[in-house]
Structure formats: C-alpha cells, structure tokens
Amino acid sequence: MQLPPLQRGTLIRRYKRFLADVSLPDGTEVVAHCPNTGAMTGCAEPGWEVWLSHSDNPKRKLAWTLELVESPAGLICVHSALANRVVAEALAVNFLPSLAGIAPIRSEVRYGDRSRADFKLGNEPSAVYVEVKAVTLHVGDGLGLFPDTVSDRARRHVEELIDVVATGQRGVMIFCALHEAIDRIAPAQAIDPRYARALVEAQRAGVEVYGLGVSLGVCLGAEHITAVSILPVEDAAA
C-alpha cells in the first residue's frame, strides 16, 4: 500500500497515548496525532528520527500524524490501523495460500457478542472470519511479541474466533509485523499471560494463526508498506 507523502522529523516525546511532540528539520515543533493505543515499547524513544504525514482537512484537530519511526533495529510503522490495509492487499492478491481464492472479501463484519471481524471471506456455512493484529514490540533476535500491554479486547477476539471454529467455520488470526526487524512472532506471555493462554487454546481448537512480514519503503515518491513474507508464530506453550 502507498503511504501519503512523508515529512522527516525528530521525536521529542510521546505522551497521553495519542500525542507526540516532533521537531521538524527547520526547527519548528509540532504536535502530531499518535494513532497507536499500545504501550509502543521500543518504538518511541526521544531523539529518534520519525516520519509524519500532513492533512489539510480543517476539521482535524491535529494536522500531523506520526506514521513511521526509525529505530536502531529498523523502520517501524506505528500507525497500527495500517496493518488492516496491508492484510487487505495481501488477501486481494492471494498472498496467503490457505486463504487464496475465497470471495467475497468484506471488512468490519459483525460477529460474536460484541465484535466486528476485520475481514469475512466467503459466505456461510463455510465463511472465514479474520482478525488482524499489528505487532511492533521487538525484543531482539528477530522476535516480535503481541500484545505490548494487557489487552482484554484482544483476548476477547481470540475467544470469539474459538466460538467461530466451534460452529464449523474457519477462524483466522493474522499478526502483521509492522517492524522490519521482526522475522518471527510469539504471544507476550510475560506481559499478558491471559492472552497468551487464550491464543494457545485457540490454536489447539483449530483457529489458524499466521504472521506477515512487511517491507517499509521511505524515499521520495515511493513510501510504501507491503507484505513480503509469511512469518512463523510460536506457541507460548512450546
């Protein structure tokens, strides 16, 4: 997927979850929207180079949005909602063989008690319900963990995929690694043990779990995020 034109800057601080102070190359300091609800551990160190997009929409409270961060390990996309767009493109081109050729592809489809599936592929009685999670927590040696903070909502999504499988349909979890240094993924057992246990139970119940690796390109006129590899997802119980 193509990113909007990006402006380089230097991160001063991230605060109140959704705000970031950034210094532009001319010395101007701006407040940017930070579209990431997680802890962003290892993704928001003061002094790191960042990339911002700009909106001319007068209805927006903040014109700037924090999109990418340059860490010592590699580029990170901190705009977590973009994981869904990356997965949408991957599904459209049949990048994941086990999901290839299933149509139609719909997004934000209600299922379970209180949730909306990120994607629904096909129709009943053999529909496929897909949840997508953005992974940015890199702990070294190529390992990415999810979640980066306790998330009851993320755990509920896993439990509802188990319910989907119990009805005879397919439930799929896709972890999209928005960090170029990540080449394998695991549940963050030390951060959210309940989520890790739920994911193990889901895999044993038949929920399919996949990881996607991406390429992040940042050069004039070619800013992009593209799925380039299928990554292993390790079992927390292994």
N, C-alpha and C positions, 0 to 999 in steps of 0.2 A: 504494500500500500504506500501511496505517496504521502509524505508529510507536507504541511504548509511550509513556506519559506521560513527559515530559522535565523535568529539573531544570537550570536555568541555573547556570553556574559560570565560573570564570576559570582558564585553563590556567597552571600553574606550570612544568611541564616534561613532555616525553615522553622516555622512556628505556628501555633494554633491549628495544626494539621493541614490546613488548606492555604496557608500563606507562605511566601518566600520572598526575602529581600535579595535583589540581584543588582550588581554593579555592571553597567554596560561599558563597552570599550572607551567611550568618551568621558567616563566618569559619572554619568548620570545614574542615580539609584532609582530602581523601580520596584513596585510590589507586584508579584506575579501570583496568579492562582496556581495552587499545587493540587492537581487532580489525582490524589492518591490518599486513600483512607488508612493505609497501613502505617507501621512504625517507620518505614523507609530506612531500616538499619543498614548502614554501609552505603547509602545512596544519597546522603545529603550533608557531606562534610563541608564546613566553611572553607572557602578558598578554592574549591573545585570549579573547573570550567563547566558551564551549563549551556543549554540551547533553549531559547524561548521562541514561541510563536506569538504573533500580534493580531488582534482583531480590531476592526474599525466599527464594530457594532456598538452604537451609542447606548444600547440598553444594558450592556455588560458593565458590571461594577469595576472589574479589573480587565484592562485591555491585554495584558500579557499572561501567557500560560507557560509554566515550566514543563518542558517536553522530555529533554534528554540531559543526562549527567555523565561527565567523563570521569570515571574512577580510575585509579591506577591499574585495575584489573581489566578495564574495558568499558565500552559505552553501555549505558543503562537507559532504557525508556521508563520514566516514572509516571507517565500518563497511562494508568493501568487499564482504562477503558479501551485503549487501542488494541489490547490483546484480543478482544472480540472481533475487531475488524481484520486482524491478521488471520484469525481462525476462519472467519467468513471467506476470505480469499482462498485459504488453503482448502476448505471444503468445496468451493466452486471449481477448483482445478483438480479435484480428486487427489490431493496430496497425501491423504491418509488412506492407504489401500483398503482397510477394513470398512471405511465409510464411503467409498467411491461409488458413484452412480445412484445414490439414494436421493430421490426427489419427491416432492419439492423441499427446498430448504427455507424454513421460516425462522424468524428471530422473535425473542421475547414472547414465548407462548406459555400461558398459564398452565401449571401442573401442581400436583401435590396440594398441601393445605394452604400455603401462603406464598408460594414461589412462582417465578416465571423462569422457564428454561431459556438459557441463552440461545439455543437453537433446537428446533424439532425437524428431524429429517423423515420424510415419508409420511405415511398415514397408518392409523390403526387398521388391523390389530398388530402390525409389525413396525410401529414407529420407533424412532431412535431419539431419545432426549439427551441433549448435550449441555454440560456445564463447563464454563471456561474460567480458569484462574490464572492471574498474572503472577509470575514468580520473579522477584528481584533480589531476594536475600541470598547473597553468595558468601559461603563460609570457607572458601578455599578449595583447591584441588578439583575445581570444576563442579563442585556440588552446590546446588540451589535448593533452598528449603521453603516450604509453604505450610502454614502462614507465617508471617513475620510478627504477628501478635495474636493473642487469643481471639478467636472468631466463632461465636455461636452461630452466626448466619452461614458461614462456610460449612460448618459441621451439619447444619440442617439440610443444606443442599446435598451433601453426601448421603444422608439418611433418606432423603426423598428419592434419590437415584436407586437406592436399595429397594424401595417400595415399587418403583417402576419395573425393575427386573422381576420382582415377585409376581407382577401381572402378566409376565411373558413377553414384555417388550424389552428393548435394549436401553441401558443407561450408560452414558459415557462421560468421563471426566477428562478434560484436556488441560494440562498445565502448560501454559505458554511462557517460556523463559525469556523475559524482556531484558536480559543481561547477556552480553556476548561471551562472558567468561563461563557461563553455565553450560555444562555438557551432560549432566545427569541431575535428577531431581528426587527428593525424598520428602515425606511429611516431617514437619518440625516437631518431633516428639518432645523435646525439652521445653519448647515454647507453648505448645498446645497439645498436651497428651490426649485429650478427649478427641480432638480432630484426628490425630494420628491413629487412634484405635478405631475410629469410625471408618477411616479410609481402608484400613486392613480388613475390617469386617465387610466393607463394600466389595473389595476385590475378591474375597472368598465367596461372596454371594453372587458374583458374576458381573459386577459393574466393570466395564472396560476402562482402563486408565492409560492415557498416552501423554507423552511430553513432546513439545515442539521447541526446537531451537531456531533462533532468528538471526538475520543479518541486519545490522543497523548502519545505514549509509548516511554520512553527513558531508556533503560537498556541494558547491554552488549548483543549484538546479537539480540535484539528484538525491534529496533527502528521502529516505525510504525505510520501511520496516518490512521484511519479507521472511516467511518461514522457509528454512533451508535444510532442516534435518529433523528426524524423529528421535527423541531422546529417551533413554531408559528411565523408568520411575521405580525407585527402590521401595521394597516393602519394609515398613517400620519394624515389623516383627522378625525380619530376616536376621 
